[in-house]
Amino acid sequence: MRSVEYVVVGGGVVGAATAWNLARRGAEVTLLEARELACGASGGPGRRGVRAGGRDLRELPLARRALELWPELDGLLGAATGYRRNGLLNLYDVEIAGVAGWQSLAARAQAQRAAGVPSEIVERDRLDEMQPGIADDVRYALYTPHDGTADHPATTRAFAKAAEGLGAAVVEHTTVAGLAPDADGAAVTLELATGERLRAGRGVVLAANRSTPRLLRDAVGVTLHLWEKATQITFVTAPPGFVLNHQLGHGRRSLSVKVTDDGAVMLSGGRPGGWDPVAGVGTTDPDVLRTTLADLAATLPALAGAEVLAVDNSRADTSTIDLIPVIDTLPGLPSVVVAAGWSGHGFALAPAVAEALTTWVLDGDRPYPLRPFTLDRLGATATGSWPTLTGP
Ligand SMILES: Cc1cc2nc3c(=O)[nH]c(=O)nc-3n(C[C@H](O)[C@H](O)[C@H](O)COP(=O)(O)OP(=O)(O)OC[C@H]3O[C@@H](n4cnc5c(N)ncnc54)[C@H](O)[C@@H]3O)c2cc1C
């Protein structure tokens, strides 16, 4: 049986970035990918948002670090990630900009700034200068100037290639069928679908996203409730003269608007199309398309009636009940770290997650930005039962 120090399972952006960070720190690492790099949530058309604005507050330390790392990546990896920093305007219309809406906006801006994420409230006059064409009922926007977008498959491949350049083995078309920890939990044997076995003498990073619950259940009996959600995305033509200066979001609508490399306008925002989790195949939903186009017309009237170029629902991410990821070691098994459950927004965080994970794996202490993302909080590792309450 072959033996290496560290095995990373999963060639999406999280696995590839972790392999690179481990290799950078001098570790011997093998990255195993069941199919091709970026064939899961880290692949597909369009671009992914690289944003800190609007995130769950528990993700902000990671998001802040990620926004520091993103502008450096092309240079560090020696390849283009397609990263562009063009800022995010999250729009607040009359329905949400009343007193409570205003207060929540101010509270969010303050919390983001306190976490080191530049954030400012933009009033209507300035908004018109920053982004013409926004619907009249929008009163304010929360502007996060350091947010941007990147090319997700290119980024994933750039991480993997740079890892290889540092001596990591990147092996595609190799499925991990099971994990068998040693009795003392210090090392893990990976059973491959080919029947071969590979020993990870120092640790395993499980970045297999959709397969994670099955691998955990079979290997260590941990029940991790993640579910798969494919997000439907739409591409429309921008009318002549229309320029999107920033990414746009909407405080009340499931709408995110970005511009792609070829000048099309990409619409996403989290609405799911159909998804078969067994086959891993998505289908587009015409109702979702209608709602998305209606939201677009209500937010950016200049784009009402824009020609639809393509609709895609081919990729699924995993979600948790509280919509933040799980990044944790397994109970009694400190040599296995799990990173999944990104809930539709893991791409932007990946450089910082991978850096923090690597520190944890190599140095032994969970870095503080990873503290909120425990398995415990989901009950996955809970033992015992509630005390029985008796009463009159
Ligand atoms: C349509 C859509 C839009 C999104 N938009 C954004 C956005 O704007 N901003 C943002 O931050 N995030 C966004 N996300 C989320 C983001 O893309 C994901 O959170 C991120 O790509 C997850 O990366 P990953 O490496 O964990 O998983 P994946 O990319 O899914 O990679 C997991 C890999 O593991 C492999 N694998 C699985 N099982 C095994 C096994 N047993 N053995 C070996 N390999 C295995 C798979 O083949 C796969 O390649 C979006 C997601 C989708 C689907």
The ligand as a Gaussian input file, in Angstrom:
#p B3LYP/6-31G(d) Opt

LIG

0 1
 C      -24.698000      28.051000      -9.446000
 C      -23.834000      28.366000      -8.265000
 C      -23.483000      29.690000      -8.009000
 C      -22.650000      29.979000      -6.942000
 N      -22.284000      31.284000      -6.734000
 C      -21.372000      31.570000      -5.765000
 C      -20.900000      32.902000      -5.609000
 O      -21.307000      33.815000      -6.327000
 N      -19.980000      33.130000      -4.642000
 C      -19.502000      32.133000      -3.823000
 O      -18.675000      32.423000      -2.959000
 N      -19.932000      30.863000      -3.978000
 C      -20.853000      30.553000      -4.910000
 N      -21.293000      29.284000      -5.066000
 C      -20.811000      28.241000      -4.153000
 C      -19.447000      27.725000      -4.514000
 O      -19.336000      27.502000      -5.911000
 C      -19.177000      26.431000      -3.741000
 O      -19.409000      26.676000      -2.357000
 C      -17.745000      25.952000      -3.912000
 O      -17.415000      25.851000      -5.279000
 C      -17.568000      24.598000      -3.212000
 O      -16.269000      24.113000      -3.510000
 P      -15.830000      22.665000      -3.042000
 O      -14.444000      22.495000      -3.499000
 O      -16.121000      22.480000      -1.600000
 O      -16.844000      21.657000      -3.771000
 P      -16.923000      21.132000      -5.264000
 O      -16.512000      22.139000      -6.241000
 O      -18.273000      20.526000      -5.405000
 O      -15.817000      20.007000      -5.299000
 C      -15.950000      18.757000      -4.683000
 C      -15.177000      17.788000      -5.542000
 O      -15.080000      16.556000      -4.869000
 C      -15.126000      15.538000      -5.831000
 N      -15.503000      14.315000      -5.147000
 C      -16.712000      14.017000      -4.598000
 N      -16.691000      12.817000      -4.049000
 C      -15.452000      12.317000      -4.238000
 C      -14.847000      11.099000      -3.885000
 N      -15.513000      10.163000      -3.205000
 N      -13.561000      10.914000      -4.251000
 C      -12.868000      11.864000      -4.918000
 N      -13.418000      13.048000      -5.263000
 C      -14.689000      13.274000      -4.935000
 C      -16.164000      16.024000      -6.807000
 O      -16.053000      15.355000      -8.055000
 C      -15.876000      17.498000      -6.866000
 O      -14.998000      17.853000      -7.910000
 C      -22.155000      28.947000      -6.106000
 C      -22.523000      27.620000      -6.355000
 C      -23.339000      27.317000      -7.423000
 C      -23.697000      25.865000      -7.684000

